[in-house]
Amino acid sequence: MTDSDASGRLVRPFALTGGRTRPSRADFTLITTVTAVDPPPEGAPRPQAEQTRILRQCARPVAVAELAALLDLPVSVVVIMLCDLLEEGLITARPPRPVLPRSPDLDLLQKVREGLGRL
């Protein structure tokens, strides 16, 4: 542990979330992709310093887990801050696309069946 690590962060994570420990929404998973809205909507409140850091990192689409790693913050803290940014219209969030099952290759299955029948 370095000297700066021993002294701790200048701002504790609970201070970044206003003491909140739970997100206001359940939209975010580790692989949800977030992107900053450009330009920001008119009348949006001015982001705090940590929110500005998030918005800079979200200039290109980034996953929640990657964002937490880039910011060196716990995922839970980042998710709470992302909820605030989403509600203020400063970011968009895209859930992961579900993987749809492919139709089985019937020809391949028939060949496997025939091969097993020879055993």
C-alpha positions as CSV (number, residue, x, y, z in Angstrom):
1,M,0.0,0.0,0.0
2,T,1.4,3.4,-0.9
3,D,1.3,6.4,1.3
4,S,-1.5,7.9,-0.8
5,D,-3.5,4.7,-0.5
6,A,-3.0,4.6,3.3
7,S,-4.4,8.1,3.7
8,G,-7.5,7.1,1.7
9,R,-9.4,8.9,-1.0
10,L,-10.0,12.6,-0.7
11,V,-13.7,12.0,-1.2
12,R,-15.2,8.9,0.3
13,P,-17.6,6.9,-2.0
14,F,-20.6,7.5,0.3
15,A,-20.1,11.2,-0.1
16,L,-20.3,10.8,-3.9
17,T,-23.7,9.3,-3.6
18,G,-25.1,11.6,-0.9
19,G,-25.0,8.7,1.5
20,R,-27.3,6.5,-0.6
21,T,-26.4,2.8,-0.8
22,R,-29.0,1.7,-3.3
23,P,-29.6,2.8,-6.8
24,S,-32.9,4.4,-7.7
25,R,-33.4,2.2,-10.7
26,A,-32.7,-1.5,-11.5
27,D,-31.7,-0.8,-15.2
28,F,-27.9,-1.3,-14.8
29,T,-26.0,-4.5,-14.9
30,L,-22.2,-4.9,-15.2
31,I,-22.5,-5.1,-19.0
32,T,-25.0,-2.3,-19.6
33,T,-23.5,0.1,-22.1
34,V,-23.7,3.8,-21.2
35,T,-23.1,6.8,-23.4
36,A,-23.1,10.5,-22.7
37,V,-25.7,12.6,-24.4
38,D,-24.1,15.1,-26.7
39,P,-25.1,17.9,-26.5
40,P,-26.5,17.8,-23.0
41,P,-30.2,18.7,-22.8
42,E,-31.1,22.3,-22.1
43,G,-31.9,23.0,-18.5
44,A,-29.9,20.0,-17.2
45,P,-28.3,20.6,-13.9
46,R,-24.6,21.2,-13.9
47,P,-22.8,17.9,-13.1
48,Q,-20.7,17.4,-10.1
49,A,-16.9,16.8,-10.5
50,E,-17.3,13.0,-10.3
51,Q,-20.3,13.1,-12.7
52,T,-18.1,15.1,-15.1
53,R,-15.5,12.4,-15.0
54,I,-18.1,9.8,-15.8
55,L,-19.4,11.9,-18.7
56,R,-15.9,12.2,-20.1
57,Q,-15.4,8.4,-20.0
58,C,-18.9,7.9,-21.6
59,A,-18.1,10.0,-24.7
60,R,-17.9,6.6,-26.4
61,P,-20.1,3.7,-25.3
62,V,-18.6,2.0,-22.2
63,A,-19.8,-0.9,-20.0
64,V,-20.7,-0.2,-16.4
65,A,-17.9,-2.6,-15.1
66,E,-15.3,-1.0,-17.4
67,L,-16.4,2.5,-16.2
68,A,-16.0,1.6,-12.6
69,A,-12.5,0.2,-13.3
70,L,-11.5,3.3,-15.2
71,L,-12.8,5.6,-12.4
72,D,-11.3,3.3,-9.7
73,L,-14.7,3.4,-7.9
74,P,-16.9,0.6,-6.6
75,V,-19.5,-0.6,-9.1
76,S,-22.3,0.1,-6.6
77,V,-21.2,3.8,-6.3
78,V,-20.9,4.2,-10.1
79,V,-24.4,2.7,-10.6
80,I,-26.0,5.1,-8.2
81,M,-24.3,8.0,-10.0
82,L,-25.3,6.6,-13.3
83,C,-28.9,6.5,-12.1
84,D,-28.7,10.2,-11.3
85,L,-27.2,11.0,-14.7
86,L,-29.8,9.0,-16.5
87,E,-32.7,10.7,-14.7
88,E,-31.1,14.1,-15.6
89,G,-31.0,13.1,-19.2
90,L,-27.2,13.3,-19.4
91,I,-26.6,9.7,-20.5
92,T,-28.3,6.9,-22.3
93,A,-28.2,3.3,-21.2
94,R,-28.5,0.2,-23.4
95,P,-29.1,-3.1,-21.8
96,P,-27.1,-6.1,-23.2
97,R,-28.8,-7.7,-26.2
98,P,-30.1,-11.1,-25.4
99,V,-28.4,-14.0,-27.1
100,L,-31.1,-15.7,-29.2
101,P,-30.8,-19.4,-29.6
102,R,-29.9,-20.4,-33.1
103,S,-31.9,-23.1,-34.9
104,P,-30.0,-26.3,-34.7
105,D,-28.3,-27.5,-37.9
106,L,-30.5,-30.5,-38.7
107,D,-28.0,-31.9,-41.2
108,L,-25.2,-31.9,-38.6
109,L,-27.5,-33.5,-36.0
110,Q,-28.5,-36.2,-38.5
111,K,-24.8,-37.0,-39.2
112,V,-24.1,-37.2,-35.4
113,R,-27.1,-39.6,-35.0
114,E,-25.9,-41.8,-37.9
115,G,-22.3,-41.8,-36.4
116,L,-23.6,-42.8,-33.0
117,G,-25.8,-45.5,-34.5
118,R,-22.6,-47.1,-36.0
119,L,-21.0,-47.5,-32.5
